[in-house]
Amino acid sequence: MIHAAVEANFEREVAFLKALIRLPGDNPPGDCAPLAEDVAALLEQLGLAPEIDPVPEPFARQHGMRSVANLVVRRQFGEGRGPVIVLNAHGDAVPPGEGWSTDPYGAEERRGAIYGRGAAVSKSDFATYAFALLVLESADRPLDGAVELHFTFDEEAGGFVGPKWLLSHRDQRIDYAITAGFSYAIATAHSGVLHLEVIVRGRQAHATAVDSGADALEATVPILAAIYAERRRLAGIVSAEPGIGSPQITVGLISGGTNANVVPERIAIRIDRRILPEEDGEAVEAELVRLIEAAGVTLPGIEIECRRILLAEPLRPLPGVERLVEAIRGSAEAVLGTPVAVTGVPLYTDARHYAAAGVPTVLYGAGPRSIAESNAYSADEHIRLADLKAATEIVASALVDLLSV
């Protein structure tokens, strides 16, 4: 029954996804409240009744957004005593950049795929989850419980005014959460990340009087050397969670100086440190700050400030996640006709906010085997129609399994 219902609704689902892609949600700059309202209108056309939850502007700006609102759709089955399952995906996306062979907001369909920014990450899962919920009416057995769609628009800024806001402001029991992912693996763990800004302050001087200044760039050199030595050390550590690999550290941004003939008085660097599920984010931060401060104190007149930009803890499997994995994996292998791995992914997502609230959480949705295959975050991002259809049937069938009386 579910298979037939997905087939019958698939033309509408494709049209819905194309309409979503045509609504830009660039983040930055993160002015996403109007996008949320437009998506709410599309959901209403499907017969769903989204609740619009605006986030106060000062709080949104505090977390790097100009404006944002969240959408919640709730549908109860039976007496509502069974599990409450949240399906979460995000509608914001990184700006399209260059190199596209098509309009990044044109939602062009070619060679069995839809192209556009956000097609794979993760507007496709807006479609997957909305239509999985719609076709539950076709289930051939009684259901009891509830499904909530949490459609948010701040993942690129960390999810603090999206999922974390909803979890903090809604008095609602949640038993399981499924968040945006790809079709050929179920992710039960992911890395965390620390973004740290290091500001090295010295004293400006003319290039002919170097000794009268304090060279901030010279003081930064041993800090960089210590960071790259740390990179080599971290390469020898591997997570026990499959798919995660080693912790990584990268200096992604360096800025400073005034001119070639001036001793630089200020250098700023930004560091990305990926955190294993076995690590604690605050302990990683404290260790890195100690490393930087020890490396940079060799010159007089130098001050070093370390400032946290972002700390996202890893996703760790919680007790009860096995039930989610069982429901999704059985359905996925039946639909796809191929083994579906249970793994971790070496990136951070909004899934961590649900796990932090004690909710067993996995990443699963529409897409290929990897981000690279879909060109997510790159030019010509796309989603294969076959993967979209399969994921919708798989998620719907898993919901039937979890909600069955």
C-alpha positions in Angstrom: 0.0 0.0 0.0 2.8 2.4 0.8 4.6 1.7 -2.4 1.5 2.4 -4.4 0.8 5.6 -2.5 4.3 6.9 -3.1 4.0 6.1 -6.8 0.7 7.9 -7.1 2.0 11.0 -5.3 5.4 11.2 -6.9 4.6 13.7 -9.6 3.3 16.0 -6.9 6.4 15.4 -4.8 8.8 16.3 -7.7 6.8 19.5 -8.3 7.0 20.3 -4.6 10.8 19.9 -4.6 11.2 22.0 -7.7 9.2 24.8 -6.1 11.4 24.6 -3.0 14.6 24.8 -5.0 13.3 27.9 -6.7 13.1 29.7 -3.3 16.7 30.8 -2.5 17.8 30.3 1.1 21.4 31.5 1.1 23.1 31.3 4.4 25.1 33.5 4.8 23.5 36.1 4.9 20.8 34.1 6.6 17.7 36.2 6.0 15.5 33.1 6.1 12.2 34.2 7.7 10.6 35.0 4.3 11.7 31.7 3.0 10.0 29.9 5.9 6.7 31.7 5.1 7.0 30.7 1.4 7.6 27.0 2.4 4.7 27.1 4.8 2.4 28.2 1.9 3.7 25.2 -0.2 3.0 22.8 2.7 -0.5 24.2 3.0 -1.1 23.4 -0.6 -0.3 19.8 0.2 -3.0 19.8 2.9 -0.5 20.0 5.8 -1.0 22.7 8.4 2.4 24.1 9.4 2.8 26.1 12.5 5.1 29.1 11.9 7.4 29.7 14.9 9.3 33.0 14.4 12.6 33.5 16.4 13.1 36.9 17.9 15.5 39.0 15.8 18.0 39.7 18.6 18.4 36.0 19.3 18.6 35.2 15.6 21.4 37.8 15.1 23.2 36.6 18.1 23.6 33.3 16.3 24.6 34.7 12.9 21.2 35.0 11.2 19.4 38.2 10.0 16.0 36.5 10.5 14.6 33.0 10.9 11.4 31.1 11.6 10.8 27.4 12.1 8.0 25.3 10.7 6.3 22.5 12.6 3.7 20.1 11.3 2.2 17.6 13.7 -0.1 14.7 12.8 -1.5 12.3 15.4 -2.4 8.7 14.7 -4.8 6.6 16.8 -5.0 7.8 20.4 -1.5 9.3 20.2 -0.1 7.0 23.0 2.5 5.5 20.8 5.9 7.0 19.9 6.4 10.6 18.8 8.8 10.7 15.9 10.4 13.9 14.6 11.6 14.3 11.0 14.0 17.2 10.7 15.5 18.8 7.6 16.9 22.3 6.9 16.0 24.7 4.0 18.9 27.1 4.2 22.0 26.4 2.0 25.4 27.8 1.2 25.4 30.4 -1.6 25.7 28.8 -5.0 29.1 30.0 -6.1 30.4 29.7 -9.6 30.7 26.9 -12.2 27.1 25.9 -12.6 25.9 24.5 -16.0 22.4 25.5 -15.1 20.6 28.1 -13.1 21.2 27.1 -9.4 17.6 28.2 -8.6 16.1 26.9 -11.8 15.3 23.3 -10.6 16.1 21.9 -14.0 15.3 18.2 -14.5 17.7 16.3 -16.7 19.0 12.7 -17.0 16.8 11.5 -14.2 17.9 14.2 -11.7 16.8 17.6 -10.4 19.6 20.3 -10.3 19.8 23.2 -7.9 21.2 24.6 -4.8 19.8 22.7 -1.8 18.5 19.9 -4.0 20.5 17.3 -2.0 21.2 19.2 1.2 18.5 19.2 2.3 15.4 20.4 0.5 15.0 16.9 -0.9 14.3 15.8 2.6 11.6 18.4 3.0 9.9 16.5 0.2 10.9 13.1 1.5 9.5 13.7 4.9 6.4 15.6 3.9 5.3 13.0 1.4 6.2 10.1 3.7 3.9 11.7 6.3 1.1 12.2 3.7 1.2 8.5 2.5 0.9 7.2 6.0 -2.9 7.5 5.5 -2.5 4.5 3.1 -1.0 2.2 5.8 -2.7 -1.2 5.8 -2.5 -1.5 9.6 -3.6 0.6 12.6 -1.1 3.2 13.8 -0.8 4.9 17.2 1.5 7.8 18.0 2.5 11.0 16.3 4.8 12.4 13.6 6.2 15.9 13.7 8.0 17.6 10.8 10.6 20.1 12.1 11.6 22.2 9.1 14.3 24.6 10.1 16.5 27.2 8.3 19.7 27.8 10.2 21.8 24.6 9.8 24.6 26.5 8.1 24.8 28.7 11.2 24.8 25.8 13.6 21.2 24.9 14.3 20.9 27.0 17.5 17.8 28.9 16.4 16.4 25.9 14.6 16.3 22.5 16.2 17.8 23.7 19.5 15.2 26.5 19.7 12.3 24.1 19.0 13.6 21.6 21.6 13.9 24.4 24.2 10.5 26.1 23.5 8.1 23.2 22.8 6.8 21.2 25.7 6.5 18.0 23.7 7.7 14.4 24.3 9.9 13.1 21.5 10.8 9.4 21.3 12.8 9.2 18.1 14.3 11.7 15.5 15.3 11.1 11.9 17.3 14.0 10.4 18.5 14.7 6.9 20.9 12.2 5.4 21.5 10.0 2.3 19.7 6.8 1.2 22.5 4.2 1.2 23.6 4.4 4.8 22.1 5.1 8.2 24.3 7.4 10.2 24.2 7.0 14.0 27.2 9.2 14.8 29.0 12.2 13.4 32.0 14.4 14.2 31.7 17.7 16.1 33.6 20.9 15.4 35.4 23.7 17.2 35.9 27.0 15.4 38.4 29.0 17.2 39.7 32.5 16.4 43.2 33.4 17.6 44.1 37.1 17.7 47.8 37.9 18.1 48.4 41.6 19.1 51.8 43.3 18.9 52.9 46.9 18.3 53.1 48.7 15.0 56.4 50.2 13.8 58.2 51.3 10.7 60.0 48.6 8.8 63.3 50.5 9.3 62.8 50.4 13.1 61.7 46.8 13.7 63.0 46.6 17.2 60.7 49.4 18.3 57.7 47.3 17.5 56.4 43.9 18.4 55.8 41.8 15.3 52.5 40.0 15.6 53.2 37.9 12.5 56.5 36.7 13.9 54.7 35.6 17.1 52.1 33.8 15.0 54.7 31.6 13.2 55.4 29.3 16.1 51.6 29.1 16.8 51.1 27.8 13.2 54.0 25.4 13.6 52.4 24.0 16.8 49.1 23.6 15.1 50.6 21.7 12.1 52.5 19.5 14.6 49.2 18.8 16.3 47.7 17.8 12.9 50.4 15.1 12.6 49.8 13.9 16.1 46.0 13.7 15.5 46.5 11.6 12.4 47.5 8.7 14.6 44.1 8.7 16.4 41.1 6.9 14.8 37.5 6.9 16.1 36.0 3.5 16.9 32.8 4.7 15.1 33.0 3.5 11.4 33.2 6.3 8.8 34.5 9.0 11.2 38.3 8.5 10.8 40.8 10.8 12.6 40.3 14.2 14.2 41.3 17.0 11.8 42.7 20.5 12.4 42.9 23.2 9.7 43.9 26.9 9.7 41.3 28.1 7.2 41.7 31.9 7.4 44.6 34.3 8.1 44.3 38.1 8.1 46.3 41.1 9.3 49.0 43.6 8.7 48.8 47.1 7.3 51.4 47.4 4.5 54.7 45.9 3.4 56.7 48.6 5.2 54.9 48.3 8.5 55.6 45.8 11.3 52.2 44.1 11.7 50.5 44.8 15.0 47.6 42.4 14.6 47.2 38.9 13.1 44.0 36.9 13.2 43.7 33.2 12.3 40.7 30.9 12.4 41.0 27.2 13.2 38.7 24.3 12.4 39.1 21.4 14.8 37.0 18.3 14.0 36.0 16.4 17.2 35.6 12.6 17.5 32.5 11.1 19.2 34.9 9.8 21.8 36.1 13.4 22.6 34.6 16.1 24.7 34.3 19.4 22.9 35.1 21.7 25.9 38.2 19.5 26.8 39.4 19.7 23.2 39.0 23.5 23.3 40.9 23.9 26.5 43.7 21.7 25.2 44.0 23.6 22.0 44.1 27.0 23.8 46.9 25.7 26.1 48.8 24.6 23.0 48.4 28.0 21.3 49.3 30.0 24.4 52.4 27.9 25.1 53.6 28.4 21.5 53.1 32.1 21.3 54.6 33.6 24.5 58.2 33.8 23.4 58.3 37.4 22.3 57.9 40.6 24.5 55.0 42.9 23.8 52.8 40.2 22.4 49.3 39.4 23.6 47.3 36.4 22.5 43.5 36.1 22.7 41.6 32.9 21.9 37.9 33.3 21.1 35.4 30.5 20.5 33.3 31.1 17.3 31.4 27.8 17.4 31.4 24.6 19.4 29.3 21.7 18.1 29.5 18.5 20.0 29.6 15.2 18.1 26.5 13.0 17.6 26.9 9.8 19.7 24.6 6.8 19.5 22.0 6.7 22.3 20.3 3.7 23.8 17.1 3.1 21.8 18.7 4.0 18.5 18.8 0.3 17.6 15.0 0.4 17.1 15.2 3.2 14.6 18.1 1.5 12.7 16.1 -1.8 12.6 13.0 -0.1 11.1 14.9 1.9 8.5 17.4 -0.7 7.5 14.8 -3.4 6.9 12.7 -1.1 4.8 15.8 0.3 2.9 17.3 -3.0 2.0 13.9 -4.2 0.7 13.4 -1.1 -1.4 16.9 -0.6 -2.7 17.8 -4.3 -3.0 21.3 -3.7 -1.6 22.9 -3.8 1.9 22.6 -0.6 3.8 25.4 0.2 6.2 25.2 1.7 9.7 28.0 4.1 10.0 29.2 7.5 11.1 29.9 10.6 9.0 32.9 13.0 9.4 30.9 16.2 9.5 28.5 17.9 12.0 24.8 18.3 11.6 21.6 19.4 13.4 21.1 15.8 14.5 23.3 16.5 17.5 20.7 18.8 19.1 18.1 16.0 19.3 20.7 13.6 20.8 21.8 16.2 23.3 18.1 16.4 24.4 18.2 12.6 25.0 16.4 11.6 21.8 17.7 8.6 19.9 18.6 10.0 16.5 19.8 8.9 13.1 20.6 10.6 9.8 18.6 9.2 6.9 17.0 10.7 3.8 17.2 11.1 0.1 20.6 11.0 -1.7 23.4 9.0 -3.1 26.3 7.3 -1.1 28.2 10.5 -0.4 28.1 14.3 -0.4 30.6 14.3 -3.3 28.3 12.2 -5.6 25.5 14.8 -5.2 27.8 17.8 -5.7 26.4 19.2 -2.4 28.0 22.5 -1.5 29.4 22.5 -5.1 28.2 23.6 -8.6 25.6 21.4 -10.2 24.2 20.0 -6.9 21.5 17.5 -7.7 19.3 14.7 -6.5 18.4 11.6 -8.5 14.6 11.1 -8.8 15.1 7.4 -8.1 16.8 8.2 -4.8 14.0 10.7 -3.8 11.3 8.1 -4.5 13.1 5.3 -2.7 13.8 7.4 0.3 10.2 8.5 0.6 9.0 4.9 0.5 11.7 3.8 3.0 10.9 6.5 5.5 7.2 6.0 5.2 7.5 2.2 5.7 9.8 2.8 8.7 7.2 5.1 10.3 4.6 2.4 9.8 6.8 -0.1 11.5 7.5 2.3 14.4 3.9 3.4 14.9 2.1 0.1 14.3 -0.1 -1.0 17.1 
